[in-house]
């Protein structure tokens, strides 16, 4: 294994994504699963993105053109994840079917162009001099153009969370939405630091923000029931006690 710190960071994100995926697969009611499909796909393809960046560091003894193929594949997976995140945000914000479809198509075209540019102008990822971190992205203009779509997707989701926060009056639900909002807000910032990395500090910040975002999602998914507030749980517990 080469560049162990990069492998460890991506592996942590993989397990956090798995925690959310397991929840969505087994805790969400089957009849509601189709509604959650874009949300599920978001985490699925983000997981595949992180696997694609960690895998060549296990397989190869050095960074080469073959590892660049994994890098490009990771970009494709991340683009699909961002598109699905944008879909989730649109579902929360845009109710008109025509505008929903139009914005989704325009986003898909734009992010596809961003991915295609990386395939047209491929590059070999650069390893850090300390032998522990990989500088996957070189702060090129096409990488920053790609980041633009991460912000559009992430902050559209945030806009949907803000809308939900203003609608709900339950303190529990508002707290839950705030965690979602925070996770969605910082994830694009992680992409900005990662794709625009010029120093090791940028890599540290990017990995920290990615792990924090996925940890917040995993915490909300695994520790909080979306259908019930704390008061609902308390009433159900009292009812069960009386029935017993």
N, C-alpha and C positions, 0 to 999 in steps of 0.2 A: 504493500500500500504506500502511495506517495501523497505528499501534502495532507497529513493526517488531520490538521485542524479543519480544513475545508470539508473533508469526509465526515468528521464528527458533527459539524454544524448542520450539514444537509441531512445527515441521518436523524438528528434530533427533530428536524422539521418533518421528516418522513413519518416518524412515530406519532407526532402530534396530529398530522393529517389523518393518519390511520385511526386515531381515537375519534375524530369527528366523523369519519366515514363509517365506522362501526356503529356509532350512535344513529346516524341517518339511515343506515341499512336495517337495523334491528329495533330501534325505538320508535321511529315514525310509523304510523299506521299505514298499512299497504294501500288503502284507498287514497291516502294523501301523498303517497310517494311520488306520483307523477308531477304534482305541484312542486315538489322539492327537487325535481330532476336537474335543473340548471345549477342549483345550489350544491347538489351532490357532485355533479360534474366538475364544478369549480375546484373542490378539494381533491377529487380524483386526479385531474390533470396537473394540479399544483404538486401533488405527490409524485407523479411521473416526471415532472420537470426536475425535482430535486434528485430523484433516482438517476436521471440521465446525466446530471452533473457529478454525482458521486461515483457512478459505475466505472468510468474510464480510469479513475484514480485507483481502483482495485485491480483492473485488468492490465493496464500498461505500466511499464517501468519509467516512462517519461511522457511528457506532453508532445503530441505529434499531430499530424493531419487527421489520423483516425480519431483521436480524442476530440478534434474539432467537429467531427461528424456528430458525436454525442452532444456537443455544445449546440450545434444547429438543431438537432432533434429536441433538445431541451427548450430552445426558443419556440419551437412549434407547439410543444405541450403547454408552455406558459401562455402563449397567445390564445390557445383554446380556453385555458383557465380564465384568462382575463375577459374573453368574450362571454363566457358563462356567468362571470361575476357581473358583467354589464347587464346581462339579461335579468339577473336577480334584481339589480337596481332599477331597471326599467319596469319590472313587474310591480315594484313598490311605489314608483313615482308616476309613471305614465299609464293612464287608463284607456286612452284612445288607441284602438287596435292599429289604425293606419300609421300613426306616429310611432307607435311601438315597433312595428315591422320596419318602417323606414329607417329609424335610428339604429336598429339592430343590424340591418344590411349595410348601412354606411360604416358602422363601426367594424364589421367583419371585413369589408373591403380595405379599410385603412390599416387594420392590424395585419392583414394578409400582405399588404405592400411592405410593411415594416419587416415582416419575417422574410419575404422574398429578397429584400435588399441584403439581408445577412447571408443568404445563400449565394447571391450574385457576387458579394464581396466577402468571401470566407476568410477566416483568420485562425491561427493556431493560438489557443489560450496560453497565457504567459504565467509561469510559476514564479513565486516570490523568491528572493535571494536567501530567505531563511529556511526554505524547503518545507514550509508548513501551510502556506496559503496559496491559493491560485487566484490570479487576476483574470477572471473569465472575460471581462469586458474592458475595452480599451478607451472608454470615454470618447468614442467617435460620434459624429453627428447622427449616424444611422441608429446607434444604440440609444441616444437620447430621444430620437424620434420614436423609438419603440417604447421608451418609458412614458411618453405622453399618453399612450393608450392605457398604461397601468393606472395613471392618475384619473383618466376619464372613467374607467371601470370602477376603481376603488371608491372614488368620491361620489359617483352616482349611487353606489350602495349606501354611502354615508348619508346622502340626501334622503334616501328612503328611510333610513334609521331615524333621522331627525323628524321626518313626517310622522313616523310611528310614535316617537317620543312625545310629540305635541298632542297626539290623539289620545293616548292611554293616560289614565289617572292613577293606576296602581303603582305604588312605589317599587314593588318587586319587578314589574314589567319594565318600568323606566330604568331601573338599575341594570336589568338584563340588556335592554336596548343600548344603554351607554357603553357596556362592554363590547357589544357588536360594533357600535359606532367607532370606538377607539381602535379596535382591531382593524376595521376597514380603512380608517384614516392613516394608520402608520404603515400599512403594507406597501402602498405605492412609494412611500418615502424610503423603504428598504430597497425597492427596485432602483430608485434614483441613485442611492449611494453605491449599489452594487454595479449598475451599468456604467456609472460615471466615476468609478473608483480610480483615484490617482495615487492614494497612499494606503498603507495598512490600516490606518484609522478609519478610512471609509469602509473598508471590508469589515472591520469589527462592528461598526455601527449598523451596517446593512444586515449582517448575520443576527445581531442582537434584536433588531426591529422585526426581522422575519420570524424569529423564534418567539418573541413576545406576542406578536399578532396571532400566530397559530396557537400559542398557549392560551390566549384569551378566548379564542373560538372553542378550543377543546374544553376549557373550564365551563363555559356556558352550556355547551352541548352535553357534557357528562354529569354536571352537578345541578343543573336547573331544568325542571320540567317546563316546556313551553306552554302547555295548556293550563297549568295550575299556578296560582299565586301561593304564597306562604299561608294566607288565610284559608284558601281552598284546601290545602293539605291538612291544616289544623282541624277544619270542620270534618273532613273525611276521616281523620284519625279518631275524633270524638264519636263519630257515627259508628265506626267499627267497634269501638269500646262498648258502646251501648248495646250493639247487636250481640256481642260476646256475652 
